[in-house]
Amino acid sequence: MSERKVLNKYYPPDFDPSKIPRVRQAKNRQFTVRLMAPFNMKCKTCGEYIYKGKKFNARKEDVENENYLGIRIYRFYIKCTRCLSEISFKTDPQSTDYVVEAGATRNFMALKLAEEQAVREMEAEKEEERTNPMKLLENRTKASRGEIEMVETLEELKELNKRKVVVNFDDMLHRYDEERQSEAAAAAAAEMEDEQLIKSVFGERTEDGTIVKRLVDDGGSSSDEDKRPKKQAKMLTVKATDLLAAPLNNASKNKKPNPLVKIKTALIKPNADAASTSSSTPPSTAPSTSTTAPSAPAPIVKSSLGGLSLLGSYSDSSSHSDSDN
C-alpha cells in the first residue's frame, strides 16, 4: 500500500500536461487563513469585547488599487463570537499596524496615541526649522548651552571624586602583580612537595615509562651513612691483678728521679738460717733485693718489677729481719 502523503507523484510515460483543461478562477479570490485578533475591539452589533490574541478562521483577499511603496495590502473578514456579525480590517504598512473598516470599533490605547502624538510634534518642529531660520538659530543656541552646562557638571563631579578618593592605579596594579606572583610561587612549591612525596613513595618514572624505586645500598651517599646506626665501642676487659700494678706504675711514671742521689742496687745472699726458713716457704719467682745496711729493712727494688714480685720481696725481707733478731 502506498503512502498517503508523498513528495513525488507518479507520472506515466504518456503524460501530456497540455491536455489538462484549465479552470478559470476569479481575479480577486478569497482564501481561508487562521489568524489572531491584532488588537482589542468591540462589536457594534452586540457590544461583545474581542481581545487581542483571540484566534479566528478568517477570509483573506487583496485590496484592489491600493498599495504602499509597492507593498500589497490585505483585507481580512472575521465573525463575532456572539452574534456572528462580520467584522473587516486591513493592513497598514505605513504605520506597521491594522485599520478597522467595518463591524467593530477599536478600543482606546493610550500608549499608541502618545506615540503618534510624539511623532506629529517632531514632524512639526522639523517643518518649522526648515521654514524659519531664526527658530533654527535659537534651537542651536539652546543645544550648545546645554552641552556646556553638562560638561561643567561632569567636571565638578570629577573634582568631588578626586577630593574624596585618591587612587594610585600603578601601585594597585603593582600590588596585584605581587600577590599573583606570590600565589604562583606558593602553588609551585606545593606542587614540588607533592612531586617529591610521590617520587619517594612510588619511585621515579624513566623515559621509557617504567617506574624505578630507589633502594638503599651499601655505597650510599654521606646522608645515608649518617642515617645508619653507629657501631658501639668495644668494652675493655680489666683483670683483677691490674688494679695492684696500676698505682705503682703510674707513680713511677709520674715521679722524676733526683740527679743528685745515686741509687745502689745489690743482690742479698741468703744465709744458712735463711736457707732453712726459705726451704719451708715456697720460692719466689722474682729475685729479692735489699740495701747493704742492716738497719734499713725496706728493700730497694727496680721500678720495672710488678706488683706481685714486690709483695714477694717484701715478705722475704721481713723473714730475713726476723731471723737476724
Secondary structure as UniProt FT lines:
FT   TURN            13..14
FT   HELIX           17..19
FT   STRAND          31..36
FT   STRAND          41..43
FT   TURN            44..46
FT   STRAND          49..50
FT   TURN            52..53
FT   STRAND          55..68
FT   TURN            69..70
FT   STRAND          71..79
FT   TURN            81..83
FT   STRAND          86..92
FT   TURN            93..96
FT   STRAND          97..102
FT   STRAND          104..106
FT   HELIX           110..131
FT   HELIX           133..164
FT   HELIX           169..202
FT   STRAND          204..205
FT   TURN            207..208
FT   STRAND          211..212
FT   TURN            218..219
FT   HELIX           222..227
FT   HELIX           242..254
FT   TURN            259..260
FT   HELIX           272..280
FT   TURN            294..295
FT   TURN            303..304
FT   HELIX           307..324
//
